[in-house]
Amino acid sequence: MVREKKYDYLIVGAGLFGSVFAHEMTKLGKKCFVIDKRSHLGGNVYCENNEGINVHKYGAHIFHTNDKKIWDYVNQFATFNNYINSPLSLSKGKLYNLPFNMNTFYQLWGTKTPEEAKAVIDAQIEKYGVKSPKNLEEQALSLIGKDIYETLIKEYTEKQWGKKASELPAFIIKRLPVRYTYNNNYFNDVYQGIPIGGYNTIINGLLEGIETKTNVDFFSERESLSSIADKIVYTGKIDEFFDYKYGALEYRSLRFENQWHEMQNYQGNAVVNYNDSEYKFTRIIEHKHFEFGTQKNTIITKEYPENWDKSKEAYYPINNDVNQQKFKQYKEDALALKNVIFGGRLAEYRYYDMHQIIASSLKKVEEMHKKNLTI
């Protein structure tokens, strides 16, 4: 006699992909069990409340999308404020607006019209650019010219990736946003904001009524956990799932250093990039500004890029040819498994914005539901 499984889905990872999947499948009558190796739910969007300030524990998360369906979806669980991401960039003691726009060009050259700014950029591209860029440095010079590259890209990018720009592949910056308007809004998306009360409100809404358990390492209890559900939804590192049989995929990691300051306002902006190599961190986040906080104190986070190893969190995939070839092998093995669903940035080895993860999870639920209906 075959013993009936306790759950329809065991979901490994309580980030956005896993939480959306669990929510939607529960609505369809499926029984889900969500586990996470961390001490909290929410994955990288988790916020830690510190005296009324929602600290983005794993780096700044600004929700933005052009997809009204996704915007309406997240608004089921939270009310969003009208935060607009307008980062600043500090280089050689001077602040510049991002993304590259007429304010930036005025700060660099004193140009006041689009025609003047475009003339400077075009002249520098003509002088320093190449027709077939072989690395990131050549690509940047060919897209934006020398001044912007050396002032606002070179040292920041080298810190971010831990390599010289001349050693990085050109595809990392296939394009650079250049605006000939005085517009400091970093994103072009129609919908943008921060959930009031932090991202935990969304995760709690998604997982309401669903069985969850934290501090659970799937690989430590793999056999017993795999036996309790018909299918597994896996959102962790795909190479770890297959015990690194084709070799470990590479990532960049991050380290976050939080500081409490007994002042109301530390830097006057949520995000300030630090370009110069003398600073080992790439940016400072002042969390209260995401929600227009008026608390008498403030919390900042310095973000340090680091080389990744298996003891650290994996944040950015290094999508070079070697890693993509390894991933292709892992993906083929993943597709051959009928009872395991792979989803999310680590399982799919790609960089996702939040709205893309949600869309990917909703699409997977739809595929699974249609498949079940035809069986």
C-alpha positions as CSV (number, residue, x, y, z in Angstrom):
1,M,0.0,0.0,0.0
2,V,1.4,3.4,-1.0
3,R,1.3,5.9,1.8
4,E,-0.4,9.2,1.0
5,K,1.8,12.2,1.1
6,K,1.0,14.9,3.7
7,Y,1.5,17.8,1.4
8,D,1.0,18.5,-2.3
9,Y,4.0,20.9,-2.4
10,L,7.1,21.3,-0.2
11,I,8.4,24.7,-1.0
12,V,12.1,25.2,-0.2
13,G,12.6,29.0,0.3
14,A,10.2,31.6,1.6
15,G,11.2,34.4,-0.7
16,L,8.9,36.0,-3.3
17,F,8.9,33.0,-5.7
18,G,8.1,30.4,-3.1
19,S,5.6,32.6,-1.2
20,V,3.6,33.5,-4.4
21,F,3.6,29.9,-5.5
22,A,2.4,28.8,-2.1
23,H,-0.3,31.4,-2.0
24,E,-1.7,30.7,-5.4
25,M,-1.6,26.9,-5.0
26,T,-3.4,27.2,-1.7
27,K,-6.1,29.1,-3.4
28,L,-6.4,26.2,-5.8
29,G,-7.0,23.8,-2.9
30,K,-3.4,22.4,-2.7
31,K,-1.7,21.9,0.7
32,C,1.7,23.6,0.9
33,F,4.5,23.5,3.4
34,V,7.1,26.3,3.2
35,I,10.5,26.0,4.8
36,D,13.5,28.4,4.9
37,K,17.0,27.9,6.3
38,R,17.0,31.5,7.6
39,S,15.4,32.5,10.9
40,H,12.7,34.5,9.1
41,L,10.4,34.4,6.1
42,G,10.7,36.7,3.1
43,G,14.0,35.9,1.6
44,N,16.0,38.9,0.5
45,V,13.0,41.3,0.8
46,Y,12.8,40.8,4.5
47,C,12.7,43.9,6.6
48,E,13.8,44.2,10.2
49,N,11.9,46.8,12.2
50,N,14.2,48.9,14.4
51,E,12.5,51.5,16.5
52,G,10.0,52.1,13.8
53,I,12.4,52.1,10.9
54,N,12.1,49.2,8.4
55,V,15.6,48.1,7.6
56,H,16.0,46.4,4.3
57,K,18.2,43.6,5.8
58,Y,19.6,42.3,2.4
59,G,20.0,45.6,0.5
60,A,17.7,48.2,-0.9
61,H,14.6,46.9,-2.6
62,I,12.5,49.4,-4.6
63,F,9.4,47.9,-6.3
64,H,8.9,49.0,-9.9
65,T,7.1,47.6,-12.9
66,N,5.3,48.4,-16.1
67,D,3.0,45.4,-15.6
68,K,-0.3,46.5,-14.2
69,K,-1.3,42.9,-13.5
70,I,1.8,42.5,-11.2
71,W,1.2,46.0,-9.6
72,D,-2.4,45.1,-8.8
73,Y,-1.3,41.8,-7.5
74,V,1.1,43.2,-4.8
75,N,-1.4,45.9,-3.9
76,Q,-3.7,43.2,-2.6
77,F,-1.3,42.8,0.3
78,A,0.1,46.2,1.0
79,T,-0.4,49.9,0.4
80,F,2.4,51.5,-1.5
81,N,3.8,55.0,-1.0
82,N,4.9,57.2,-3.8
83,Y,8.7,56.8,-3.2
84,I,10.7,57.6,-6.3
85,N,14.2,56.2,-6.5
86,S,16.6,59.1,-7.2
87,P,20.1,58.0,-6.1
88,L,23.1,60.3,-5.7
89,S,26.7,59.4,-6.6
90,L,29.7,60.7,-4.7
91,S,32.9,61.0,-6.8
92,K,36.0,62.9,-5.9
93,G,34.2,64.8,-3.2
94,K,31.3,66.0,-5.5
95,L,27.7,64.7,-5.7
96,Y,26.1,63.8,-9.0
97,N,22.5,62.9,-9.9
98,L,21.7,59.5,-11.3
99,P,20.7,58.1,-13.7
100,F,22.8,60.1,-16.2
101,N,20.6,63.1,-17.1
102,M,20.7,66.8,-17.7
103,N,21.4,67.5,-14.0
104,T,24.4,65.1,-14.2
105,F,25.7,66.7,-17.4
106,Y,25.4,70.2,-15.8
107,Q,27.3,69.0,-12.7
108,L,30.1,67.6,-15.0
109,W,30.4,70.2,-17.7
110,G,28.0,73.1,-17.0
111,T,26.0,72.3,-20.1
112,K,22.4,73.7,-19.9
113,T,20.7,72.3,-23.1
114,P,20.3,68.8,-24.5
115,E,22.2,69.9,-27.6
116,E,25.2,71.0,-25.6
117,A,25.3,67.9,-23.5
118,K,24.9,65.6,-26.5
119,A,27.7,67.3,-28.4
120,V,30.1,66.6,-25.5
121,I,29.1,63.0,-25.2
122,D,29.2,62.4,-29.0
123,A,32.7,64.0,-29.2
124,Q,34.0,61.8,-26.4
125,I,32.5,58.6,-28.0
126,E,34.1,59.5,-31.3
127,K,37.5,60.0,-29.6
128,Y,37.5,57.1,-27.1
129,G,35.0,54.6,-28.3
130,V,35.6,51.5,-30.4
131,K,33.4,49.8,-32.9
132,S,33.6,46.3,-31.4
133,P,34.1,46.6,-27.7
134,K,35.9,43.6,-26.2
135,N,35.4,44.4,-22.5
136,L,33.4,46.6,-20.1
137,E,35.7,49.5,-20.3
138,E,35.6,49.7,-24.1
139,Q,31.9,49.2,-24.0
140,A,31.3,52.1,-21.6
141,L,33.6,54.5,-23.5
142,S,31.7,53.6,-26.7
143,L,28.4,54.3,-25.0
144,I,29.0,57.3,-22.8
145,G,32.5,58.7,-23.3
146,K,35.4,59.2,-21.0
147,D,34.2,61.7,-18.4
148,I,31.1,59.9,-17.2
149,Y,32.9,56.5,-17.4
150,E,35.9,57.6,-15.3
151,T,33.8,59.7,-12.9
152,L,30.7,57.6,-12.3
153,I,31.3,54.0,-13.6
154,K,34.9,52.7,-13.5
155,E,35.8,52.5,-9.9
156,Y,32.3,51.7,-8.7
157,T,32.0,48.8,-11.2
158,E,35.5,47.5,-10.3
159,K,34.5,47.4,-6.6
160,Q,31.2,45.7,-7.4
161,W,32.7,42.9,-9.4
162,G,36.2,42.7,-7.8
163,K,37.9,43.0,-11.2
164,K,39.4,45.6,-13.5
165,A,36.8,47.0,-15.9
166,S,39.2,46.0,-18.7
167,E,38.9,42.4,-17.5
168,L,35.1,42.3,-17.3
169,P,32.9,41.2,-20.3
170,A,31.3,43.9,-22.3
171,F,27.8,42.5,-22.0
172,I,27.5,43.5,-18.3
173,I,26.6,47.0,-19.6
174,K,24.9,46.4,-23.0
175,R,23.3,49.8,-22.6
176,L,23.5,52.7,-20.2
177,P,20.5,55.0,-19.4
178,V,21.2,58.5,-20.8
179,R,18.4,61.1,-20.5
180,Y,18.5,64.5,-22.1
181,T,15.9,65.8,-19.6
182,Y,16.2,67.1,-16.0
183,N,14.7,63.9,-14.6
184,N,16.3,62.1,-11.6
185,N,13.8,59.2,-11.5
186,Y,16.1,56.1,-11.8
187,F,13.3,53.9,-13.3
188,N,11.2,54.4,-16.3
189,D,8.4,52.2,-15.0
190,V,4.9,53.4,-14.7
191,Y,4.4,51.9,-11.2
192,Q,6.9,52.5,-8.4
193,G,7.0,52.6,-4.6
194,I,7.7,51.0,-1.3
195,P,5.1,49.0,0.7
196,I,4.1,51.0,3.7
197,G,5.2,49.0,6.7
198,G,7.9,47.2,4.7
199,Y,7.9,44.1,2.5
200,N,7.0,41.8,5.4
201,T,3.4,43.0,5.0
202,I,3.4,41.4,1.5
203,I,5.1,38.1,2.6
204,N,2.8,37.8,5.6
205,G,-0.2,38.3,3.3
206,L,1.0,35.8,0.9
207,L,1.7,33.1,3.5
208,E,-1.3,33.7,5.8
209,G,-2.9,30.4,6.8
210,I,-0.1,28.4,5.2
211,E,2.2,26.1,7.3
212,T,5.7,27.5,7.5
213,K,8.9,26.6,9.3
214,T,12.1,28.6,9.6
215,N,15.7,27.5,10.5
216,V,15.3,24.4,8.4
217,D,18.2,23.3,6.2
218,F,16.7,21.2,3.4
219,F,19.9,19.4,2.7
220,S,20.4,18.3,6.3
221,E,16.9,16.6,6.2
222,R,16.6,16.0,2.5
223,E,15.4,12.5,2.5
224,S,12.7,12.9,5.2
225,L,11.5,16.3,3.8
226,S,11.3,15.0,0.3
227,S,9.1,12.1,1.5
228,I,6.3,14.3,2.8
229,A,5.1,16.0,-0.4
230,D,4.2,15.0,-3.9
231,K,6.3,17.7,-5.4
232,I,9.1,20.0,-4.4
233,V,9.4,23.7,-5.3
234,Y,13.1,24.5,-5.0
235,T,14.3,28.1,-4.9
236,G,17.9,27.6,-3.7
237,K,21.1,27.3,-5.7
238,I,20.6,24.8,-8.5
239,D,24.2,23.5,-8.3
240,E,23.8,22.8,-4.6
241,F,20.7,20.7,-5.4
242,F,22.8,18.5,-7.6
243,D,25.7,18.4,-5.2
244,Y,27.9,20.5,-7.5
245,K,28.3,17.6,-9.9
246,Y,29.3,19.9,-12.8
247,G,31.3,22.3,-10.5
248,A,30.1,25.2,-8.4
249,L,28.6,28.2,-10.2
250,E,30.0,31.6,-9.3
251,Y,28.4,34.6,-7.6
252,R,29.2,37.9,-6.1
253,S,28.3,38.2,-2.4
254,L,27.6,41.3,-0.3
255,R,28.3,42.2,3.3
256,F,26.1,44.7,5.1
257,E,27.3,46.9,8.0
258,N,24.6,48.7,9.9
259,Q,25.1,51.8,11.9
260,W,22.7,53.6,14.3
261,H,23.0,57.4,14.5
262,E,21.4,59.6,17.0
263,M,20.4,62.2,14.5
264,Q,17.3,62.7,12.4
265,N,18.9,62.7,9.0
266,Y,22.3,61.3,8.0
267,Q,22.6,61.8,4.2
268,G,19.3,63.3,3.1
269,N,18.6,60.6,0.6
270,A,17.8,56.9,0.7
271,V,20.7,55.8,-1.6
272,V,24.1,57.4,-2.1
273,N,26.7,55.6,-4.3
274,Y,30.4,55.9,-3.4
275,N,32.4,55.6,-6.6
276,D,36.0,56.1,-5.4
277,S,38.1,53.0,-4.7
278,E,39.2,54.5,-1.4
279,Y,35.8,53.5,0.0
280,K,35.5,49.8,0.2
281,F,31.7,49.9,0.2
282,T,29.7,50.8,-2.9
283,R,26.8,52.7,-1.4
284,I,25.1,53.8,1.8
285,I,21.4,53.2,2.4
286,E,19.5,55.4,4.8
287,H,16.4,53.2,5.3
288,K,14.0,55.8,6.9
289,H,13.9,57.8,3.6
290,F,12.2,54.8,1.8
291,E,9.1,55.5,3.9
292,F,9.6,59.3,4.5
293,G,10.4,58.5,8.2
294,T,10.3,61.3,10.8
295,Q,12.0,59.3,13.6
296,K,14.4,61.2,15.8
297,N,17.2,58.7,15.0
298,T,18.3,57.0,11.8
299,I,19.9,53.8,10.6
300,I,22.3,53.5,7.7
301,T,23.8,50.5,5.9
302,K,27.1,50.3,4.1
303,E,27.1,47.7,1.4
304,Y,30.4,45.9,0.7
305,P,30.8,43.6,-2.3
306,E,32.7,40.4,-1.6
307,N,34.1,37.4,-3.4
308,W,31.6,34.5,-2.9
309,D,32.3,31.1,-1.3
310,K,29.9,28.5,-0.1
311,S,29.9,30.0,3.4
312,K,28.4,33.3,2.1
313,E,25.1,34.4,0.7
314,A,25.0,34.3,-3.1
315,Y,23.6,37.6,-4.6
316,Y,24.6,38.2,-8.2
317,P,25.3,35.4,-10.7
318,I,28.5,35.8,-12.7
319,N,27.0,35.0,-16.1
320,N,30.1,34.4,-18.1
321,D,30.5,31.7,-20.7
322,V,32.1,29.2,-18.3
323,N,29.3,29.5,-15.8
324,Q,26.5,29.5,-18.4
325,Q,27.9,26.3,-19.8
326,K,27.8,24.7,-16.3
327,F,24.3,26.1,-15.7
328,K,23.1,24.6,-19.0
329,Q,24.1,21.1,-17.8
330,Y,22.3,21.7,-14.4
331,K,19.2,23.0,-16.2
332,E,19.0,19.8,-18.4
333,D,19.1,17.7,-15.3
334,A,16.5,19.9,-13.6
335,L,14.1,19.5,-16.6
336,A,14.4,15.7,-16.4
337,L,13.0,15.7,-12.8
338,K,9.2,15.4,-12.9
339,N,8.6,16.0,-9.2
340,V,10.8,19.1,-8.7
341,I,10.1,22.6,-9.8
342,F,13.0,25.1,-10.0
343,G,12.3,28.8,-9.6
344,G,13.8,32.1,-8.6
345,R,17.1,33.8,-9.1
346,L,19.3,31.1,-7.5
347,A,17.5,28.1,-9.1
348,E,17.4,29.8,-12.5
349,Y,20.9,31.4,-12.1
350,R,19.8,34.8,-13.3
351,Y,19.3,38.3,-11.9
352,Y,15.6,39.0,-11.3
353,D,13.8,42.2,-10.3
354,M,11.0,41.6,-7.8
355,H,8.2,42.0,-10.3
356,Q,9.9,39.5,-12.6
357,I,10.1,36.9,-9.8
358,I,6.4,37.3,-9.1
359,A,5.5,37.0,-12.7
360,S,7.7,33.9,-13.1
361,S,6.0,32.3,-10.1
362,L,2.5,33.1,-11.3
363,K,3.4,31.7,-14.7
364,K,4.7,28.4,-13.1
365,V,1.5,28.1,-11.1
366,E,-0.6,28.5,-14.2
367,E,1.5,25.9,-16.1
368,M,1.1,23.4,-13.2
369,H,-2.6,24.0,-12.9
370,K,-3.2,23.5,-16.6
371,K,-1.1,20.3,-16.5
372,N,-3.1,19.0,-13.6
373,L,-6.4,19.7,-15.3
374,T,-5.3,17.6,-18.4
375,I,-4.1,14.6,-16.4
